[in-house]
Amino acid sequence: MKPRVFEPDAIEGETGSRGGQNGAAALARSEKRQQARVLSREKRRKKQYRLIGWLLVAIVVLWGASTLLWSGYGALKTAASREMAIMRLKDAIEDRDVAALQAMLRVTEESVPINEKTLAPLFAYVERHPEAYEQLDREFARQRKSGHVYIKGLTSHPPVFTIHVFEDRYVFEPALYFLHVRVDDPEALLVVNGVKTEEEATKDPFVKKIGPYLPGAYAVTVVHSNGKKKTVRVELFGGARVHEVDITQ
């Protein structure tokens, strides 16, 4: 799966068009987006609460039936806790709650801290793509059904967030992505979201490896030795751990 790459000219044109709108129209659009987010959250909450409610009813039935079903009770209680953790994760992302996400996300890669700056691309992505929450639901459902263990560094197409138990609580390990950026100038520099990157050499001098990055939307700029620049937008949310980006086109 290739990352979605967008030319900056189209983005800038769109921004300029918005800038030409009067304040009332801009406010109306903002209110409309806010209403859509509220409705989307309510829809997700109702779906999650229905599942949790069913699990709680099943727990009560098992508790009353027999203590011999204790193992079944434990499994349902664990499932309910899991669904609550997933709901809190999605709410924290939508609310841009950095502190909550710092408590829920677990990244073993020291070069990728969890803070407001590194989470900004994730917030930007879900703002543009509210359907991302449905994608997360599908991925969590697959993890629940298959019980597959995703091994860091060996899984080529990991879930956006892998849920597992750590120190008696549910945590989420975000996928870490790398970019193989093809340029037409081996001396060119790469800037990602305004920050110059450290590049890793590859066998091809025209391909630069950068990363790792948390899920989200990124602006990748190539700065040529003559000062010329070109920017593309890359969206990392699912798919392969290593994404190919061609800035020569």
Backbone as CSV, one residue per row, in Angstrom:
resi,resn,N_x,N_y,N_z,CA_x,CA_y,CA_z,C_x,C_y,C_z
1,MET,0.844,-1.202,0.000,0.000,0.000,0.000,0.873,1.243,0.000
2,LYS,0.701,2.099,-1.003,1.510,3.303,-1.094,0.893,4.420,-0.280
3,PRO,1.730,5.298,0.266,1.177,6.423,1.028,0.482,7.387,0.104
4,ARG,-0.486,8.112,0.644,-1.144,9.142,-0.143,-0.223,10.346,-0.217
5,VAL,0.094,10.775,-1.420,0.996,11.905,-1.609,0.266,12.968,-2.388
6,PHE,0.300,14.208,-1.897,-0.422,15.303,-2.516,0.555,16.416,-2.861
7,GLU,0.391,16.993,-4.045,1.232,18.118,-4.431,0.841,19.346,-3.625
8,PRO,1.816,20.146,-3.200,1.539,21.301,-2.344,0.765,22.389,-3.041
9,ASP,0.881,22.508,-4.400,0.197,23.588,-5.101,-1.301,23.510,-4.892
10,ALA,-1.813,22.261,-4.934,-3.251,22.101,-4.749,-3.656,22.496,-3.352
11,ILE,-2.799,22.177,-2.391,-3.102,22.514,-1.004,-3.084,24.019,-0.815
12,GLU,-2.055,24.676,-1.401,-1.947,26.119,-1.232,-3.094,26.839,-1.909
13,GLY,-3.528,26.334,-3.065,-4.647,26.963,-3.759,-5.907,26.875,-2.951
14,GLU,-6.062,25.721,-2.318,-7.253,25.537,-1.493,-7.233,26.484,-0.312
15,THR,-6.026,26.648,0.277,-5.901,27.546,1.422,-6.185,28.978,1.020
16,GLY,-5.680,29.368,-0.142,-5.920,30.732,-0.603,-7.381,30.989,-0.844
17,SER,-8.089,29.969,-1.364,-9.526,30.129,-1.612,-10.274,30.333,-0.316
18,ARG,-9.866,29.556,0.702,-10.540,29.714,1.990,-10.293,31.100,2.555
19,GLY,-9.049,31.587,2.318,-8.728,32.904,2.856,-9.594,33.979,2.269
20,GLY,-10.137,33.745,1.064,-10.958,34.761,0.427,-12.385,34.776,0.913
21,GLN,-12.786,33.790,1.671,-14.154,33.740,2.188,-14.310,34.765,3.298
22,ASN,-15.525,35.249,3.444,-15.764,36.199,4.535,-15.829,35.472,5.866
23,GLY,-15.757,36.227,6.937,-15.704,35.640,8.277,-16.921,34.814,8.617
24,ALA,-18.081,35.247,8.174,-19.312,34.516,8.499,-19.310,33.135,7.875
25,ALA,-18.871,33.042,6.624,-18.839,31.749,5.948,-17.836,30.819,6.617
26,ALA,-16.682,31.363,7.001,-15.665,30.556,7.677,-16.186,30.039,9.011
27,LEU,-16.906,30.904,9.744,-17.469,30.492,11.028,-18.508,29.402,10.832
28,ALA,-19.312,29.528,9.775,-20.338,28.523,9.497,-19.703,27.173,9.194
29,ARG,-18.616,27.194,8.416,-17.935,25.939,8.110,-17.341,25.317,9.367
30,SER,-16.777,26.166,10.233,-16.193,25.670,11.475,-17.253,25.029,12.359
31,GLU,-18.425,25.682,12.454,-19.506,25.124,13.262,-20.005,23.808,12.672
32,LYS,-20.048,23.743,11.331,-20.497,22.521,10.679,-19.543,21.371,10.964
33,ARG,-18.222,21.651,10.902,-17.243,20.610,11.207,-17.352,20.172,12.660
34,GLN,-17.575,21.143,13.567,-17.702,20.809,14.976,-18.917,19.925,15.217
35,GLN,-20.048,20.257,14.564,-21.247,19.442,14.693,-21.010,18.035,14.162
36,ALA,-20.278,17.933,13.041,-19.986,16.619,12.469,-19.131,15.795,13.423
37,ARG,-18.148,16.449,14.086,-17.312,15.724,15.045,-18.126,15.239,16.237
38,VAL,-19.054,16.090,16.711,-19.893,15.703,17.851,-20.768,14.516,17.483
39,LEU,-21.395,14.572,16.303,-22.251,13.470,15.865,-21.443,12.193,15.678
40,SER,-20.223,12.334,15.134,-19.373,11.166,14.928,-18.994,10.535,16.258
41,ARG,-18.661,11.387,17.248,-18.293,10.848,18.559,-19.485,10.150,19.213
42,GLU,-20.669,10.766,19.130,-21.853,10.157,19.731,-22.147,8.806,19.098
43,LYS,-21.971,8.718,17.786,-22.205,7.458,17.089,-21.234,6.394,17.572
44,ARG,-19.946,6.777,17.715,-18.954,5.815,18.187,-19.233,5.398,19.618
45,ARG,-19.611,6.372,20.451,-19.888,6.065,21.855,-21.052,5.082,21.988
46,LYS,-22.128,5.324,21.222,-23.285,4.431,21.293,-22.903,3.015,20.896
47,LYS,-22.099,2.904,19.845,-21.660,1.584,19.399,-20.816,0.907,20.465
48,GLN,-19.890,1.669,21.062,-19.004,1.106,22.082,-19.788,0.748,23.344
49,TYR,-20.719,1.625,23.749,-21.503,1.358,24.952,-22.404,0.145,24.778
50,ARG,-22.940,-0.059,23.563,-23.773,-1.243,23.329,-22.966,-2.511,23.535
51,LEU,-21.734,-2.509,23.011,-20.882,-3.681,23.174,-20.516,-3.894,24.633
52,ILE,-20.145,-2.802,25.318,-19.789,-2.924,26.734,-20.994,-3.361,27.552
53,GLY,-22.178,-2.814,27.230,-23.399,-3.198,27.945,-23.694,-4.673,27.797
54,TRP,-23.526,-5.182,26.572,-23.757,-6.604,26.352,-22.786,-7.436,27.178
55,LEU,-21.539,-7.003,27.234,-20.539,-7.735,28.009,-20.869,-7.727,29.497
56,LEU,-21.352,-6.583,30.002,-21.703,-6.502,31.424,-22.895,-7.391,31.750
57,VAL,-23.879,-7.433,30.851,-25.032,-8.321,31.062,-24.569,-9.768,31.113
58,ALA,-23.672,-10.125,30.200,-23.159,-11.489,30.188,-22.400,-11.804,31.473
59,ILE,-21.672,-10.809,31.998,-20.946,-11.011,33.259,-21.915,-11.308,34.397
60,VAL,-23.001,-10.532,34.472,-23.996,-10.733,35.529,-24.613,-12.120,35.431
61,VAL,-24.933,-12.541,34.207,-25.541,-13.863,34.010,-24.595,-14.959,34.463
62,LEU,-23.332,-14.836,34.063,-22.363,-15.851,34.454,-22.131,-15.864,35.962
63,TRP,-22.116,-14.668,36.559,-21.904,-14.584,38.009,-23.026,-15.291,38.759
64,GLY,-24.233,-15.098,38.289,-25.371,-15.717,38.960,-25.525,-17.185,38.651
65,ALA,-24.995,-17.627,37.523,-25.194,-19.016,37.113,-24.391,-19.980,37.982
66,SER,-23.124,-19.715,38.106,-22.299,-20.662,38.866,-20.887,-20.131,39.007
67,THR,-20.296,-20.421,40.134,-18.894,-20.030,40.321,-17.978,-20.869,39.449
68,LEU,-18.526,-21.966,38.891,-17.723,-22.788,37.997,-17.400,-22.056,36.697
69,LEU,-18.172,-21.005,36.439,-17.960,-20.244,35.213,-17.056,-19.033,35.459
70,TRP,-16.271,-19.133,36.509,-15.415,-18.000,36.870,-14.476,-17.598,35.730
71,SER,-13.965,-18.581,35.018,-13.058,-18.265,33.919,-13.779,-17.482,32.827
72,GLY,-15.045,-17.844,32.579,-15.823,-17.102,31.588,-16.074,-15.683,32.045
73,TYR,-16.340,-15.523,33.334,-16.540,-14.183,33.892,-15.287,-13.336,33.711
74,GLY,-14.134,-13.937,33.995,-12.881,-13.205,33.856,-12.627,-12.769,32.427
75,ALA,-12.962,-13.651,31.484,-12.748,-13.315,30.072,-13.631,-12.151,29.646
76,LEU,-14.892,-12.154,30.081,-15.807,-11.078,29.709,-15.407,-9.762,30.376
77,LYS,-14.967,-9.851,31.627,-14.518,-8.645,32.318,-13.314,-8.041,31.594
78,THR,-12.406,-8.906,31.152,-11.241,-8.437,30.403,-11.661,-7.777,29.096
79,ALA,-12.648,-8.382,28.419,-13.128,-7.824,27.151,-13.746,-6.450,27.362
80,ALA,-14.513,-6.293,28.452,-15.127,-4.992,28.738,-14.051,-3.941,29.015
81,SER,-13.025,-4.318,29.762,-11.929,-3.386,30.054,-11.206,-2.993,28.773
82,ARG,-11.070,-3.945,27.883,-10.406,-3.683,26.603,-11.188,-2.662,25.783
83,GLU,-12.507,-2.846,25.710,-13.329,-1.920,24.929,-13.320,-0.517,25.542
84,MET,-13.300,-0.441,26.866,-13.231,0.867,27.522,-11.909,1.559,27.190
85,ALA,-10.818,0.789,27.167,-9.511,1.363,26.842,-9.499,1.897,25.413
86,ILE,-10.103,1.156,24.486,-10.166,1.598,23.091,-10.971,2.884,22.974
87,MET,-12.087,2.958,23.695,-12.915,4.156,23.648,-12.149,5.365,24.193
88,ARG,-11.403,5.166,25.275,-10.623,6.271,25.843,-9.530,6.726,24.873
89,LEU,-8.927,5.777,24.159,-7.897,6.139,23.184,-8.480,7.037,22.100
90,LYS,-9.609,6.644,21.533,-10.210,7.426,20.447,-10.661,8.797,20.940
91,ASP,-11.197,8.845,22.147,-11.603,10.141,22.709,-10.390,11.048,22.914
92,ALA,-9.292,10.472,23.401,-8.084,11.272,23.646,-7.520,11.824,22.341
93,ILE,-7.581,11.025,21.275,-7.101,11.507,19.973,-7.981,12.640,19.480
94,GLU,-9.303,12.454,19.570,-10.221,13.485,19.078,-10.103,14.768,19.897
95,ASP,-9.883,14.624,21.210,-9.756,15.795,22.087,-8.350,16.393,22.072
96,ARG,-7.435,15.753,21.351,-6.034,16.188,21.334,-5.465,16.253,22.753
97,ASP,-5.796,15.249,23.536,-5.384,15.188,24.935,-4.003,14.534,25.016
98,VAL,-2.976,15.349,24.975,-1.607,14.848,24.953,-1.279,14.077,26.230
99,ALA,-1.688,14.598,27.379,-1.378,13.938,28.655,-1.987,12.540,28.711
100,ALA,-3.240,12.408,28.265,-3.895,11.100,28.277,-3.186,10.133,27.336
101,LEU,-2.788,10.610,26.166,-2.110,9.747,25.205,-0.724,9.347,25.696
102,GLN,-0.067,10.222,26.428,1.235,9.862,26.990,1.100,8.700,27.969
103,ALA,-0.048,8.615,28.643,-0.279,7.526,29.588,-0.698,6.238,28.884
104,MET,-1.322,6.365,27.709,-1.864,5.192,27.020,-0.927,4.601,25.973
105,LEU,-0.083,5.430,25.369,0.782,4.959,24.293,2.125,4.493,24.841
106,ARG,2.619,3.414,24.288,3.910,2.872,24.723,4.807,2.709,23.500
107,VAL,5.897,3.466,23.489,6.864,3.403,22.393,8.226,3.075,22.981
108,THR,8.819,1.998,22.511,10.124,1.588,23.036,11.273,2.274,22.304
109,GLU,10.971,2.921,21.190,11.998,3.630,20.416,12.288,4.977,21.076
110,GLU,13.493,5.133,21.613,13.836,6.350,22.349,13.825,7.598,21.477
111,SER,14.040,7.435,20.185,14.092,8.596,19.296,12.708,9.141,18.958
112,VAL,11.662,8.470,19.437,10.289,8.917,19.148,9.560,9.170,20.465
113,PRO,9.722,10.329,21.067,8.988,10.642,22.296,7.523,10.919,21.988
114,ILE,6.689,10.771,22.992,5.267,11.092,22.846,5.044,12.459,23.471
115,ASN,4.836,13.459,22.650,4.595,14.804,23.155,3.732,15.567,22.154
116,GLU,3.464,16.812,22.470,2.569,17.606,21.623,3.093,17.727,20.192
117,LYS,4.395,17.858,20.050,4.977,18.031,18.717,4.880,16.757,17.892
118,THR,5.205,15.614,18.489,5.186,14.365,17.722,3.772,13.859,17.472
119,LEU,2.807,14.289,18.294,1.418,13.870,18.098,0.664,14.778,17.133
120,ALA,1.212,15.960,16.844,0.528,16.912,15.955,0.176,16.304,14.596
121,PRO,1.067,15.509,13.957,0.689,14.899,12.672,-0.507,13.955,12.786
122,LEU,-0.613,13.223,13.899,-1.763,12.339,14.105,-3.046,13.146,14.215
123,PHE,-3.010,14.221,14.994,-4.199,15.071,15.143,-4.605,15.667,13.792
124,ALA,-3.617,16.072,13.006,-3.912,16.656,11.694,-4.555,15.621,10.777
125,TYR,-4.086,14.387,10.856,-4.628,13.343,9.978,-6.092,13.047,10.289
126,VAL,-6.414,12.823,11.565,-7.800,12.479,11.902,-8.732,13.664,11.698
127,GLU,-8.190,14.881,11.745,-9.007,16.060,11.448,-9.442,16.025,9.982
128,ARG,-8.535,15.625,9.100,-8.855,15.542,7.672,-9.657,14.287,7.340
129,HIS,-9.442,13.226,8.131,-10.059,11.928,7.816,-10.804,11.379,9.039
130,PRO,-12.024,11.856,9.311,-12.773,11.334,10.457,-13.076,9.848,10.350
131,GLU,-13.018,9.305,9.119,-13.256,7.869,8.952,-12.114,7.039,9.528
132,ALA,-11.044,7.702,9.979,-9.909,6.984,10.563,-10.330,6.184,11.793
133,TYR,-11.323,6.682,12.537,-11.779,5.965,13.731,-12.414,4.631,13.352
134,GLU,-13.109,4.589,12.216,-13.691,3.332,11.750,-12.589,2.353,11.355
135,GLN,-11.531,2.862,10.760,-10.392,2.005,10.425,-9.789,1.405,11.692
136,LEU,-9.665,2.222,12.737,-9.133,1.707,14.001,-10.038,0.623,14.569
137,ASP,-11.358,0.829,14.496,-12.296,-0.182,14.992,-12.099,-1.507,14.267
138,ARG,-11.943,-1.444,12.945,-11.753,-2.680,12.168,-10.452,-3.376,12.559
139,GLU,-9.409,-2.589,12.771,-8.126,-3.188,13.140,-8.185,-3.818,14.529
140,PHE,-8.829,-3.139,15.473,-8.943,-3.708,16.817,-9.795,-4.976,16.795
141,ALA,-10.832,-4.997,15.946,-11.675,-6.193,15.826,-10.854,-7.364,15.288
142,ARG,-10.000,-7.105,14.307,-9.156,-8.173,13.762,-8.175,-8.680,14.814
143,GLN,-7.623,-7.762,15.607,-6.702,-8.187,16.665,-7.424,-9.049,17.693
144,ARG,-8.672,-8.677,17.997,-9.441,-9.427,18.989,-9.772,-10.828,18.480
145,LYS,-10.143,-10.927,17.213,-10.573,-12.216,16.661,-9.406,-13.152,16.386
146,SER,-8.329,-12.595,15.846,-7.217,-13.459,15.437,-6.255,-13.764,16.566
147,GLY,-6.147,-12.832,17.521,-5.187,-13.025,18.597,-3.755,-13.022,18.086
148,HIS,-3.561,-12.440,16.903,-2.229,-12.430,16.283,-1.285,-11.514,17.053
149,VAL,-0.058,-11.958,17.208,0.965,-11.161,17.880,1.804,-10.458,16.817
150,TYR,1.824,-9.133,16.875,2.599,-8.354,15.916,3.976,-8.081,16.508
151,ILE,4.986,-8.605,15.863,6.345,-8.484,16.373,6.993,-7.241,15.786
152,LYS,7.398,-6.340,16.661,8.010,-5.091,16.216,9.246,-5.370,15.370
153,GLY,9.324,-4.702,14.235,10.471,-4.836,13.358,10.351,-5.961,12.352
154,LEU,9.441,-6.919,12.609,9.277,-8.049,11.697,7.942,-8.019,10.962
155,THR,6.980,-7.313,11.499,5.673,-7.225,10.854,5.705,-6.106,9.822
156,SER,5.534,-6.467,8.557,5.665,-5.470,7.494,4.456,-4.547,7.403
157,HIS,3.272,-5.041,7.808,2.053,-4.226,7.754,1.371,-4.254,9.129
158,PRO,1.925,-3.561,10.108,1.343,-3.601,11.458,0.081,-2.756,11.543
159,PRO,-0.756,-3.004,12.559,-1.905,-2.124,12.799,-1.407,-0.723,13.160
160,VAL,-2.262,0.266,12.985,-1.892,1.627,13.376,-1.574,1.657,14.869
161,PHE,-2.411,0.973,15.663,-2.163,0.829,17.101,-2.347,-0.639,17.470
162,THR,-1.337,-1.218,18.094,-1.439,-2.588,18.589,-1.766,-2.538,20.076
163,ILE,-2.857,-3.191,20.464,-3.278,-3.174,21.866,-2.733,-4.413,22.572
164,HIS,-2.202,-4.214,23.756,-1.742,-5.348,24.553,-1.691,-4.933,26.020
165,VAL,-1.477,-5.909,26.878,-1.449,-5.662,28.322,-0.011,-5.405,28.762
166,PHE,0.156,-4.340,29.536,1.467,-3.999,30.078,1.267,-3.530,31.510
167,GLU,1.884,-4.252,32.452,1.765,-3.936,33.877,0.294,-3.849,34.301
168,ASP,-0.471,-4.879,33.951,-1.872,-5.041,34.372,-2.810,-3.974,33.818
169,ARG,-2.468,-3.373,32.715,-3.381,-2.421,32.078,-3.176,-2.468,30.571
170,TYR,-4.194,-2.019,29.855,-4.103,-2.002,28.399,-3.331,-0.766,27.933
171,VAL,-2.405,-0.994,27.027,-1.659,0.101,26.407,-1.700,-0.104,24.896
172,PHE,-1.317,0.930,24.174,-1.358,0.883,22.716,0.016,1.240,22.165
173,GLU,0.521,0.362,21.320,1.817,0.614,20.696,1.588,1.101,19.268
174,PRO,1.900,2.360,18.982,1.675,2.882,17.628,2.691,2.317,16.640
175,ALA,2.251,2.151,15.407,3.177,1.736,14.354,4.196,2.848,14.128
176,LEU,5.421,2.463,13.859,6.476,3.427,13.540,6.849,3.237,12.072
177,TYR,6.756,4.316,11.323,6.958,4.248,9.875,8.293,4.870,9.457
178,PHE,8.816,4.343,8.367,10.012,4.899,7.742,9.676,5.316,6.317
179,LEU,10.397,6.299,5.816,10.211,6.772,4.449,11.481,6.539,3.640
180,HIS,11.317,5.970,2.460,12.389,5.901,1.481,12.076,6.963,0.439
181,VAL,12.798,8.063,0.493,12.499,9.219,-0.353,13.455,9.257,-1.539
182,ARG,12.883,9.181,-2.734,13.700,9.264,-3.954,13.818,10.719,-4.390
183,VAL,15.051,11.169,-4.560,15.330,12.548,-4.976,16.182,12.517,-6.246
184,ASP,16.266,13.648,-6.935,17.103,13.703,-8.137,18.431,14.413,-7.879
185,ASP,18.707,14.697,-6.607,19.965,15.336,-6.221,20.476,14.656,-4.955
186,PRO,21.521,13.831,-5.058,22.016,13.112,-3.877,22.524,14.022,-2.765
187,GLU,22.793,15.286,-3.091,23.256,16.236,-2.082,22.101,16.993,-1.427
188,ALA,20.882,16.713,-1.846,19.717,17.431,-1.325,19.479,17.092,0.144
189,LEU,18.885,18.034,0.855,18.510,17.842,2.254,17.008,17.590,2.335
190,LEU,16.592,16.888,3.381,15.174,16.615,3.586,14.703,17.286,4.869
191,VAL,13.563,17.935,4.773,12.942,18.609,5.912,11.533,18.047,6.064
192,VAL,11.204,17.579,7.261,9.886,16.992,7.517,9.159,17.839,8.553
193,ASN,8.011,18.355,8.167,7.227,19.237,9.041,8.084,20.369,9.611
194,GLY,8.930,20.916,8.756,9.745,22.063,9.146,11.015,21.729,9.896
195,VAL,11.318,20.446,10.080,12.506,20.043,10.842,13.453,19.263,9.936
196,LYS,14.722,19.691,9.886,15.717,18.966,9.093,15.911,17.576,9.682
197,THR,15.971,16.571,8.821,16.026,15.193,9.277,17.426,14.615,9.163
198,GLU,17.674,13.607,10.003,18.898,12.826,9.886,18.611,11.682,8.918
199,GLU,19.428,11.568,7.888,19.181,10.575,6.847,20.072,9.354,7.034
200,GLU,19.532,8.207,6.624,20.296,6.965,6.660,20.601,6.556,5.222
201,ALA,21.851,6.242,4.959,22.259,5.900,3.598,21.633,4.584,3.147
202,THR,21.345,4.494,1.865,20.858,3.259,1.251,21.808,2.893,0.110
203,LYS,21.563,1.754,-0.513,22.417,1.328,-1.623,22.302,2.277,-2.812
204,ASP,21.150,2.911,-2.928,20.917,3.857,-4.018,21.183,5.272,-3.507
205,PRO,22.162,5.990,-4.059,22.468,7.344,-3.565,21.326,8.336,-3.765
206,PHE,20.361,7.986,-4.619,19.228,8.872,-4.863,18.025,8.536,-3.975
207,VAL,18.194,7.568,-3.088,17.128,7.197,-2.151,17.628,7.431,-0.736
208,LYS,16.887,8.235,0.021,17.259,8.565,1.394,16.230,7.958,2.351
209,LYS,16.715,7.293,3.376,15.833,6.685,4.372,15.742,7.594,5.586
210,ILE,14.519,7.914,5.983,14.313,8.755,7.163,13.226,8.130,8.032
211,GLY,13.242,8.473,9.311,12.272,7.939,10.246,12.967,7.518,11.529
212,PRO,12.240,6.923,12.466,10.824,6.536,12.378,9.873,7.691,12.715
213,TYR,8.606,7.524,12.258,7.567,8.517,12.500,6.306,7.842,13.027
214,LEU,5.619,8.552,13.912,4.322,8.091,14.395,3.287,8.225,13.281
215,PRO,2.138,7.555,13.404,1.079,7.727,12.409,0.671,9.194,12.299
216,GLY,0.342,9.623,11.073,-0.098,11.003,10.902,0.184,11.544,9.519
217,ALA,-0.023,12.849,9.362,0.178,13.546,8.089,1.462,14.365,8.167
218,TYR,2.297,14.226,7.163,3.603,14.885,7.172,3.844,15.642,5.862
219,ALA,4.529,16.774,5.977,4.969,17.532,4.807,6.459,17.278,4.636
220,VAL,6.830,16.655,3.529,8.230,16.321,3.257,8.758,17.283,2.195
221,THR,9.802,18.017,2.552,10.386,19.007,1.643,11.808,18.612,1.283
222,VAL,12.105,18.608,-0.011,13.474,18.378,-0.468,14.084,19.739,-0.797
223,VAL,15.262,19.987,-0.239,15.981,21.245,-0.465,17.231,20.919,-1.272
224,HIS,17.256,21.341,-2.528,18.378,21.036,-3.408,19.589,21.909,-3.069
225,SER,20.727,21.479,-3.557,21.967,22.210,-3.286,21.951,23.621,-3.869
226,ASN,21.100,23.852,-4.881,20.987,25.196,-5.463,19.919,26.047,-4.780
227,GLY,19.345,25.507,-3.694,18.334,26.243,-2.942,16.906,25.969,-3.368
228,LYS,16.709,25.281,-4.466,15.365,24.974,-4.943,14.682,23.992,-4.002
229,LYS,13.376,24.188,-3.779,12.628,23.347,-2.848,11.392,22.751,-3.519
230,LYS,11.003,21.583,-3.024,9.746,20.975,-3.456,9.171,20.218,-2.273
231,THR,7.860,20.364,-2.069,7.203,19.748,-0.914,6.053,18.855,-1.365
232,VAL,5.947,17.698,-0.732,4.793,16.824,-0.924,4.248,16.459,0.448
233,ARG,2.973,16.102,0.489,2.362,15.690,1.749,2.212,14.174,1.746
234,VAL,2.631,13.557,2.818,2.590,12.104,2.942,1.749,11.736,4.155
235,GLU,0.840,10.791,3.975,-0.029,10.357,5.069,0.342,8.933,5.468
236,LEU,0.697,8.766,6.723,1.112,7.477,7.270,0.060,7.010,8.264
237,PHE,-0.783,6.112,7.825,-1.847,5.615,8.708,-2.272,4.246,8.189
238,GLY,-1.521,3.226,8.588,-1.763,1.889,8.078,-0.857,1.588,6.900
239,GLY,-0.923,0.350,6.452,-0.084,-0.054,5.331,1.301,-0.485,5.779
240,ALA,2.225,-0.433,4.851,3.573,-0.928,5.109,4.335,-0.040,6.080
241,ARG,5.245,-0.656,6.826,6.089,0.105,7.744,7.030,1.029,6.982
242,VAL,7.440,0.603,5.790,8.338,1.407,4.960,7.555,1.913,3.752
243,HIS,7.451,3.215,3.616,6.723,3.841,2.515,7.702,4.442,1.515
244,GLU,7.386,4.261,0.255,8.198,4.821,-0.820,7.618,6.172,-1.240
245,VAL,8.461,7.186,-1.302,8.030,8.523,-1.712,8.964,9.015,-2.814
246,ASP,8.386,9.396,-3.946,9.173,9.875,-5.082,8.954,11.377,-5.248
247,ILE,9.994,12.177,-4.982,9.881,13.629,-5.113,10.505,14.111,-6.420
248,THR,10.888,13.183,-7.280,11.468,13.579,-8.560,10.396,13.873,-9.599
249,GLN,9.175,13.413,-9.352,8.109,13.573,-10.341,7.554,14.989,-10.335
